[in-house]
Amino acid sequence: MEQGEDIRLGNGSAAVLASHDGSTYRTEITTAGVTRHVEIGHTLPRGTQPTAVVLDGRPVKYELRETNRGTEVTVPTGPGHHTLIVTA
């Protein structure tokens, strides 16, 4: 589990918690003072494709990007508390 608090994000801040259990990857974000678009995501092992991406309990469209760290899965959302679950 990785965790960060009071991460500067525009004029506000965010707290982030990321974890995984087997083929399920979870990211939680809570923003404060952020009034614009926010992206939430998780990085999967290189070459891994998601089989399901769910934001706040609902299936969503997502973007994939191959990086040096692996396959990034990102979803646009707004300020507040959000939970992203990616199953690979």
N, CA, C and O atoms as a printed pandas DataFrame, in Angstrom:
     atom_number atom_name residue_name chain_id  residue_number  x_coord  y_coord  z_coord
0              1         N          MET        A               1    0.849   -1.170    0.000
1              2        CA          MET        A               1    0.000    0.000    0.000
2              3         C          MET        A               1    0.899    1.238    0.000
3              4         O          MET        A               1    1.859    1.336    0.764
4              5         N          GLU        A               2    0.554    2.176   -0.881
5              6        CA          GLU        A               2    1.256    3.451   -0.958
6              7         C          GLU        A               2    0.275    4.547   -0.576
7              8         O          GLU        A               2   -0.902    4.498   -0.933
8              9         N          GLN        A               3    0.781    5.541    0.160
9             10        CA          GLN        A               3   -0.101    6.589    0.640
10            11         C          GLN        A               3    0.604    7.928    0.598
11            12         O          GLN        A               3    1.797    8.018    0.890
12            13         N          GLY        A               4   -0.131    8.971    0.234
13            14        CA          GLY        A               4    0.386   10.334    0.258
14            15         C          GLY        A               4   -0.696   11.265    0.753
15            16         O          GLY        A               4   -1.874   11.077    0.449
16            17         N          GLU        A               5   -0.298   12.273    1.517
17            18        CA          GLU        A               5   -1.253   13.242    2.047
18            19         C          GLU        A               5   -0.772   14.652    1.759
19            20         O          GLU        A               5    0.425   14.900    1.615
20            21         N          ASP        A               6   -1.723   15.572    1.678
21            22        CA          ASP        A               6   -1.446   16.992    1.456
22            23         C          ASP        A               6   -0.563   17.205    0.218
23            24         O          ASP        A               6    0.384   17.990    0.246
24            25         N          ILE        A               7   -0.893   16.487   -0.873
25            26        CA          ILE        A               7   -0.177   16.618   -2.135
26            27         C          ILE        A               7   -0.763   17.815   -2.874
27            28         O          ILE        A               7   -1.970   17.873   -3.110
28            29         N          ARG        A               8    0.076   18.755   -3.234
29            30        CA          ARG        A               8   -0.403   19.966   -3.897
30            31         C          ARG        A               8   -1.017   19.615   -5.243
31            32         O          ARG        A               8   -0.425   18.887   -6.041
32            33         N          LEU        A               9   -2.218   20.146   -5.486
33            34        CA          LEU        A               9   -2.956   19.885   -6.704
34            35         C          LEU        A               9   -3.680   21.171   -7.086
35            36         O          LEU        A               9   -4.737   21.476   -6.533
36            37         N          GLY        A              10   -3.120   21.925   -8.024
37            38        CA          GLY        A              10   -3.686   23.230   -8.383
38            39         C          GLY        A              10   -3.675   24.141   -7.170
39            40         O          GLY        A              10   -2.637   24.322   -6.534
40            41         N          ASN        A              11   -4.832   24.718   -6.845
41            42        CA          ASN        A              11   -4.939   25.592   -5.673
42            43         C          ASN        A              11   -5.317   24.832   -4.411
43            44         O          ASN        A              11   -5.498   25.434   -3.353
44            45         N          GLY        A              12   -5.435   23.519   -4.517
45            46        CA          GLY        A              12   -5.845   22.715   -3.371
46            47         C          GLY        A              12   -4.852   21.618   -3.083
47            48         O          GLY        A              12   -3.658   21.749   -3.353
48            49         N          SER        A              13   -5.365   20.523   -2.526
49            50        CA          SER        A              13   -4.494   19.401   -2.186
50            51         C          SER        A              13   -5.270   18.096   -2.310
51            52         O          SER        A              13   -6.494   18.087   -2.438
52            53         N          ALA        A              14   -4.529   17.002   -2.270
53            54        CA          ALA        A              14   -5.147   15.684   -2.374
54            55         C          ALA        A              14   -4.467   14.715   -1.424
55            56         O          ALA        A              14   -3.283   14.844   -1.112
56            57         N          ALA        A              15   -5.245   13.744   -0.973
57            58        CA          ALA        A              15   -4.722   12.598   -0.245
58            59         C          ALA        A              15   -4.987   11.395   -1.138
59            60         O          ALA        A              15   -6.079   11.254   -1.687
60            61         N          VAL        A              16   -3.984   10.522   -1.287
61            62        CA          VAL        A              16   -4.090    9.387   -2.202
62            63         C          VAL        A              16   -3.663    8.117   -1.487
63            64         O          VAL        A              16   -2.698    8.113   -0.723
64            65         N          LEU        A              17   -4.400    7.030   -1.747
65            66        CA          LEU        A              17   -4.070    5.719   -1.222
66            67         C          LEU        A              17   -4.163    4.737   -2.378
67            68         O          LEU        A              17   -5.193    4.670   -3.049
68            69         N          ALA        A              18   -3.101    3.971   -2.622
69            70        CA          ALA        A              18   -3.085    2.998   -3.715
70            71         C          ALA        A              18   -2.651    1.640   -3.160
71            72         O          ALA        A              18   -1.735    1.550   -2.342
72            73         N          SER        A              19   -3.334    0.579   -3.627
73            74        CA          SER        A              19   -2.993   -0.763   -3.178
74            75         C          SER        A              19   -3.391   -1.761   -4.256
75            76         O          SER        A              19   -4.082   -1.418   -5.216
76            77         N          HIS        A              20   -2.947   -2.994   -4.085
77            78        CA          HIS        A              20   -3.416   -4.057   -4.976
78            79         C          HIS        A              20   -3.386   -5.385   -4.240
79            80         O          HIS        A              20   -2.577   -5.620   -3.343
80            81         N          ASP        A              21   -4.313   -6.245   -4.664
81            82        CA          ASP        A              21   -4.435   -7.581   -4.102
82            83         C          ASP        A              21   -4.675   -8.518   -5.277
83            84         O          ASP        A              21   -5.765   -8.538   -5.849
84            85         N          GLY        A              22   -3.661   -9.288   -5.636
85            86        CA          GLY        A              22   -3.766  -10.161   -6.798
86            87         C          GLY        A              22   -3.900   -9.340   -8.063
87            88         O          GLY        A              22   -3.014   -8.550   -8.390
88            89         N          SER        A              23   -5.008   -9.520   -8.782
89            90        CA          SER        A              23   -5.212   -8.795  -10.033
90            91         C          SER        A              23   -6.177   -7.619   -9.872
91            92         O          SER        A              23   -6.690   -7.095  -10.861
92            93         N          THR        A              24   -6.424   -7.206   -8.628
93            94        CA          THR        A              24   -7.290   -6.060   -8.361
94            95         C          THR        A              24   -6.448   -4.908   -7.830
95            96         O          THR        A              24   -5.719   -5.050   -6.848
96            97         N          TYR        A              25   -6.563   -3.762   -8.500
97            98        CA          TYR        A              25   -5.793   -2.564   -8.164
98            99         C          TYR        A              25   -6.771   -1.482   -7.727
99           100         O          TYR        A              25   -7.778   -1.245   -8.394
100          101         N          ARG        A              26   -6.474   -0.822   -6.600
101          102        CA          ARG        A              26   -7.396    0.158   -6.014
102          103         C          ARG        A              26   -6.665    1.476   -5.767
103          104         O          ARG        A              26   -5.561    1.498   -5.225
104          105         N          THR        A              27   -7.301    2.570   -6.175
105          106        CA          THR        A              27   -6.785    3.911   -5.900
106          107         C          THR        A              27   -7.910    4.731   -5.303
107          108         O          THR        A              27   -9.012    4.771   -5.850
108          109         N          GLU        A              28   -7.636    5.391   -4.175
109          110        CA          GLU        A              28   -8.601    6.304   -3.558
110          111         C          GLU        A              28   -7.981    7.688   -3.525
111          112         O          GLU        A              28   -6.799    7.845   -3.220
112          113         N          ILE        A              29   -8.795    8.694   -3.844
113          114        CA          ILE        A              29   -8.325   10.070   -3.788
114          115         C          ILE        A              29   -9.378   10.914   -3.085
115          116         O          ILE        A              29  -10.579   10.729   -3.286
116          117         N          THR        A              30   -8.912   11.841   -2.262
117          118        CA          THR        A              30   -9.780   12.815   -1.617
118          119         C          THR        A              30   -9.146   14.177   -1.830
119          120         O          THR        A              30   -7.997   14.399   -1.449
120          121         N          THR        A              31   -9.898   15.097   -2.441
121          122        CA          THR        A              31   -9.347   16.421   -2.708
122          123         C          THR        A              31   -9.968   17.460   -1.783
123          124         O          THR        A              31  -11.084   17.292   -1.290
124          125         N          ALA        A              32   -9.222   18.534   -1.560
125          126        CA          ALA        A              32   -9.692   19.666   -0.760
126          127         C          ALA        A              32   -9.283   20.947   -1.476
127          128         O          ALA        A              32   -8.110   21.122   -1.807
128          129         N          GLY        A              33  -10.217   21.825   -1.713
129          130        CA          GLY        A              33   -9.915   23.101   -2.352
130          131         C          GLY        A              33   -9.680   23.002   -3.852
131          132         O          GLY        A              33   -9.258   23.978   -4.473
132          133         N          VAL        A              34   -9.942   21.856   -4.440
133          134        CA          VAL        A              34   -9.772   21.671   -5.885
134          135         C          VAL        A              34  -11.137   21.872   -6.529
135          136         O          VAL        A              34  -12.114   21.250   -6.112
136          137         N          THR        A              35  -11.216   22.731   -7.540
137          138        CA          THR        A              35  -12.506   23.035   -8.156
138          139         C          THR        A              35  -12.599   22.568   -9.600
139          140         O          THR        A              35  -13.635   22.744  -10.242
140          141         N          ARG        A              36  -11.543   21.984  -10.113
141          142        CA          ARG        A              36  -11.535   21.598  -11.524
142          143         C          ARG        A              36  -11.430   20.095  -11.703
143          144         O          ARG        A              36  -11.497   19.317  -10.752
144          145         N          HIS        A              37  -11.267   19.729  -12.937
145          146        CA          HIS        A              37  -11.097   18.346  -13.384
146          147         C          HIS        A              37   -9.927   17.663  -12.668
147          148         O          HIS        A              37   -8.868   18.263  -12.485
148          149         N          VAL        A              38  -10.126   16.422  -12.271
149          150        CA          VAL        A              38   -9.092   15.616  -11.629
150          151         C          VAL        A              38   -9.026   14.279  -12.368
151          152         O          VAL        A              38  -10.058   13.753  -12.785
152          153         N          GLU        A              39   -7.827   13.729  -12.531
153          154        CA          GLU        A              39   -7.700   12.387  -13.097
154          155         C          GLU        A              39   -7.247   11.447  -11.997
155          156         O          GLU        A              39   -6.356   11.766  -11.211
156          157         N          ILE        A              40   -7.876   10.282  -11.955
157          158        CA          ILE        A              40   -7.507    9.246  -11.011
158          159         C          ILE        A              40   -7.035    8.049  -11.830
159          160         O          ILE        A              40   -7.558    7.788  -12.913
160          161         N          GLY        A              41   -6.058    7.330  -11.318
161          162        CA          GLY        A              41   -5.563    6.201  -12.093
162          163         C          GLY        A              41   -4.736    5.232  -11.281
163          164         O          GLY        A              41   -4.548    5.386  -10.074
164          165         N          HIS        A              42   -4.248    4.230  -11.987
165          166        CA          HIS        A              42   -3.372    3.231  -11.387
166          167         C          HIS        A              42   -2.452    2.714  -12.487
167          168         O          HIS        A              42   -2.844    2.676  -13.653
168          169         N          THR        A              43   -1.243    2.320  -12.131
169          170        CA          THR        A              43   -0.304    1.759  -13.099
170          171         C          THR        A              43   -0.223    0.255  -12.907
171          172         O          THR        A              43    0.112   -0.234  -11.828
172          173         N          LEU        A              44   -0.537   -0.471  -13.976
173          174        CA          LEU        A              44   -0.486   -1.929  -13.981
174          175         C          LEU        A              44    0.879   -2.382  -14.484
175          176         O          LEU        A              44    1.596   -1.600  -15.109
176          177         N          PRO        A              45    1.247   -3.627  -14.222
177          178        CA          PRO        A              45    2.510   -4.128  -14.770
178          179         C          PRO        A              45    2.522   -4.002  -16.295
179          180         O          PRO        A              45    1.488   -4.135  -16.950
180          181         N          ARG        A              46    3.700   -3.746  -16.843
181          182        CA          ARG        A              46    3.859   -3.562  -18.282
182          183         C          ARG        A              46    3.189   -4.699  -19.048
183          184         O          ARG        A              46    3.361   -5.872  -18.719
184          185         N          GLY        A              47    2.414   -4.329  -20.085
185          186        CA          GLY        A              47    1.750   -5.310  -20.928
186          187         C          GLY        A              47    0.427   -5.833  -20.395
187          188         O          GLY        A              47   -0.253   -6.596  -21.080
188          189         N          THR        A              48    0.054   -5.441  -19.197
189          190        CA          THR        A              48   -1.208   -5.896  -18.598
190          191         C          THR        A              48   -2.351   -5.024  -19.103
191          192         O          THR        A              48   -2.228   -3.801  -19.162
192          193         N          GLN        A              49   -3.453   -5.653  -19.463
193          194        CA          GLN        A              49   -4.642   -4.934  -19.913
194          195         C          GLN        A              49   -5.751   -5.086  -18.879
195          196         O          GLN        A              49   -5.921   -6.167  -18.315
196          197         N          PRO        A              50   -6.510   -4.022  -18.620
197          198        CA          PRO        A              50   -7.616   -4.132  -17.669
198          199         C          PRO        A              50   -8.782   -4.921  -18.258
199          200         O          PRO        A              50   -9.059   -4.835  -19.454
200          201         N          THR        A              51   -9.458   -5.685  -17.413
201          202        CA          THR        A              51  -10.678   -6.379  -17.828
202          203         C          THR        A              51  -11.903   -5.635  -17.323
203          204         O          THR        A              51  -12.993   -5.800  -17.871
204          205         N          ALA        A              52  -11.742   -4.815  -16.283
205          206        CA          ALA        A              52  -12.843   -3.992  -15.753
206          207         C          ALA        A              52  -12.248   -2.763  -15.080
207          208         O          ALA        A              52  -11.226   -2.854  -14.399
208          209         N          VAL        A              53  -12.894   -1.609  -15.273
209          210        CA          VAL        A              53  -12.494   -0.359  -14.618
210          211         C          VAL        A              53  -13.763    0.260  -14.049
211          212         O          VAL        A              53  -14.704    0.558  -14.784
212          213         N          VAL        A              54  -13.778    0.451  -12.721
213          214        CA          VAL        A              54  -14.972    0.918  -12.010
214          215         C          VAL        A              54  -14.597    2.120  -11.153
215          216         O          VAL        A              54  -13.658    2.060  -10.359
216          217         N          LEU        A              55  -15.339    3.213  -11.319
217          218        CA          LEU        A              55  -15.140    4.411  -10.504
218          219         C          LEU        A              55  -16.372    4.610   -9.641
219          220         O          LEU        A              55  -17.485    4.729  -10.154
220          221         N          ASP        A              56  -16.176    4.646   -8.348
221          222        CA          ASP        A              56  -17.269    4.863   -7.390
222          223         C          ASP        A              56  -18.430    3.883   -7.634
223          224         O          ASP        A              56  -19.599    4.259   -7.555
224          225         N          GLY        A              57  -18.084    2.625   -7.930
225          226        CA          GLY        A              57  -19.085    1.585   -8.087
226          227         C          GLY        A              57  -19.714    1.474   -9.473
227          228         O          GLY        A              57  -20.592    0.637   -9.684
228          229         N          ARG        A              58  -19.275    2.313  -10.428
229          230        CA          ARG        A              58  -19.859    2.289  -11.769
230          231         C          ARG        A              58  -18.785    2.045  -12.828
231          232         O          ARG        A              58  -17.710    2.640  -12.758
232          233         N          PRO        A              59  -19.056    1.180  -13.808
233          234        CA          PRO        A              59  -18.104    0.993  -14.912
234          235         C          PRO        A              59  -17.928    2.310  -15.665
235          236         O          PRO        A              59  -18.894    3.044  -15.877
236          237         N          VAL        A              60  -16.687    2.607  -16.070
237          238        CA          VAL        A              60  -16.390    3.876  -16.746
238          239         C          VAL        A              60  -15.480    3.655  -17.949
239          240         O          VAL        A              60  -14.798    2.636  -18.058
240          241         N          LYS        A              61  -15.487    4.639  -18.851
241          242        CA          LYS        A              61  -14.522    4.670  -19.939
242          243         C          LYS        A              61  -13.194    5.129  -19.348
243          244         O          LYS        A              61  -13.166    5.888  -18.379
244          245         N          TYR        A              62  -12.103    4.667  -19.933
245          246        CA          TYR        A              62  -10.780    4.967  -19.383
246          247         C          TYR        A              62   -9.787    5.124  -20.523
247          248         O          TYR        A              62  -10.064    4.758  -21.665
248          249         N          GLU        A              63   -8.633    5.670  -20.193
249          250        CA          GLU        A              63   -7.539    5.801  -21.150
250          251         C          GLU        A              63   -6.389    4.923  -20.702
251          252         O          GLU        A              63   -6.141    4.764  -19.507
252          253         N          LEU        A              64   -5.690    4.355  -21.669
253          254        CA          LEU        A              64   -4.489    3.551  -21.406
254          255         C          LEU        A              64   -3.290    4.247  -22.019
255          256         O          LEU        A              64   -3.379    4.856  -23.085
256          257         N          ARG        A              65   -2.162    4.144  -21.322
257          258        CA          ARG        A              65   -0.920    4.725  -21.823
258          259         C          ARG        A              65    0.236    3.846  -21.337
259          260         O          ARG        A              65    0.381    3.594  -20.140
260          261         N          GLU        A              66    1.050    3.387  -22.282
261          262        CA          GLU        A              66    2.237    2.606  -21.921
262          263         C          GLU        A              66    3.346    3.562  -21.506
263          264         O          GLU        A              66    3.666    4.499  -22.238
264          265         N          THR        A              67    3.933    3.332  -20.341
265          266        CA          THR        A              67    5.025    4.157  -19.838
266          267         C          THR        A              67    6.179    3.250  -19.424
267          268         O          THR        A              67    6.066    2.026  -19.495
268          269         N          ASN        A              68    7.268    3.835  -18.999
269          270        CA          ASN        A              68    8.403    3.055  -18.496
270          271         C          ASN        A              68    8.030    2.268  -17.244
271          272         O          ASN        A              68    8.630    1.230  -16.964
272          273         N          ARG        A              69    7.048    2.751  -16.493
273          274        CA          ARG        A              69    6.625    2.080  -15.254
274          275         C          ARG        A              69    5.625    0.968  -15.502
275          276         O          ARG        A              69    5.484    0.076  -14.665
276          277         N          GLY        A              70    4.915    0.995  -16.645
277          278        CA          GLY        A              70    3.897   -0.004  -16.940
278          279         C          GLY        A              70    2.738    0.604  -17.693
279          280         O          GLY        A              70    2.894    1.634  -18.348
280          281         N          THR        A              71    1.576   -0.018  -17.609
281          282        CA          THR        A              71    0.379    0.442  -18.304
282          283         C          THR        A              71   -0.434    1.334  -17.377
283          284         O          THR        A              71   -0.990    0.859  -16.386
284          285         N          GLU        A              72   -0.506    2.625  -17.694
285          286        CA          GLU        A              72   -1.285    3.559  -16.891
286          287         C          GLU        A              72   -2.741    3.519  -17.313
287          288         O          GLU        A              72   -3.054    3.609  -18.501
288          289         N          VAL        A              73   -3.628    3.385  -16.342
289          290        CA          VAL        A              73   -5.071    3.455  -16.559
290          291         C          VAL        A              73   -5.537    4.735  -15.876
291          292         O          VAL        A              73   -5.350    4.887  -14.669
292          293         N          THR        A              74   -6.141    5.660  -16.623
293          294        CA          THR        A              74   -6.610    6.912  -16.027
294          295         C          THR        A              74   -8.068    7.161  -16.385
295          296         O          THR        A              74   -8.549    6.762  -17.445
296          297         N          VAL        A              75   -8.763    7.840  -15.456
297          298        CA          VAL        A              75  -10.181    8.158  -15.599
298          299         C          VAL        A              75  -10.382    9.598  -15.149
299          300         O          VAL        A              75   -9.916    9.965  -14.070
300          301         N          PRO        A              76  -11.066   10.432  -15.945
301          302        CA          PRO        A              76  -11.367   11.789  -15.494
302          303         C          PRO        A              76  -12.490   11.780  -14.459
303          304         O          PRO        A              76  -13.422   10.980  -14.537
304          305         N          THR        A              77  -12.382   12.679  -13.499
305          306        CA          THR        A              77  -13.425   12.838  -12.485
306          307         C          THR        A              77  -13.372   14.266  -11.965
307          308         O          THR        A              77  -12.654   15.097  -12.521
308          309         N          GLY        A              78  -14.099   14.555  -10.937
309          310        CA          GLY        A              78  -14.116   15.891  -10.355
310          311         C          GLY        A              78  -13.585   15.865   -8.936
311          312         O          GLY        A              78  -13.108   14.833   -8.464
312          313         N          PRO        A              79  -13.667   17.000   -8.257
313          314        CA          PRO        A              79  -13.186   17.071   -6.878
314          315         C          PRO        A              79  -14.022   16.203   -5.944
315          316         O          PRO        A              79  -15.140   15.811   -6.276
316          317         N          GLY        A              80  -13.467   15.911   -4.776
317          318        CA          GLY        A              80  -14.173   15.119   -3.769
318          319         C          GLY        A              80  -13.455   13.818   -3.484
319          320         O          GLY        A              80  -12.252   13.699   -3.718
320          321         N          HIS        A              81  -14.189   12.849   -2.982
321          322        CA          HIS        A              81  -13.627   11.534   -2.675
322          323         C          HIS        A              81  -14.061   10.549   -3.753
323          324         O          HIS        A              81  -15.242   10.460   -4.090
324          325         N          HIS        A              82  -13.085    9.805   -4.293
325          326        CA          HIS        A              82  -13.368    8.838   -5.350
326          327         C          HIS        A              82  -12.539    7.581   -5.130
327          328         O          HIS        A              82  -11.431    7.627   -4.597
328          329         N          THR        A              83  -13.115    6.444   -5.562
329          330        CA          THR        A              83  -12.425    5.157   -5.494
330          331         C          THR        A              83  -12.443    4.530   -6.875
331          332         O          THR        A              83  -13.501    4.351   -7.480
332          333         N          LEU        A              84  -11.251    4.199   -7.368
333          334        CA          LEU        A              84  -11.088    3.539   -8.663
334          335         C          LEU        A              84  -10.638    2.114   -8.414
335          336         O          LEU        A              84   -9.685    1.880   -7.671
336          337         N          ILE        A              85  -11.321    1.159   -9.032
337          338        CA          ILE        A              85  -10.921   -0.244   -8.943
338          339         C          ILE        A              85  -10.685   -0.751  -10.354
339          340         O          ILE        A              85  -11.573   -0.686  -11.204
340          341         N          VAL        A              86   -9.473   -1.261  -10.602
341          342        CA          VAL        A              86   -9.098   -1.800  -11.890
342          343         C          VAL        A              86   -8.820   -3.283  -11.699
343          344         O          VAL        A              86   -8.006   -3.671  -10.861
344          345         N          THR        A              87   -9.503   -4.108  -12.485
345          346        CA          THR        A              87   -9.258   -5.552  -12.454
346          347         C          THR        A              87   -8.531   -5.918  -13.748
347          348         O          THR        A              87   -8.919   -5.506  -14.840
348          349         N          ALA        A              88   -7.461   -6.705  -13.589
349          350        CA          ALA        A              88   -6.664   -7.081  -14.759
350          351         C          ALA        A              88   -6.756   -8.573  -14.997
351          352         O          ALA        A              88   -6.153   -9.086  -15.939
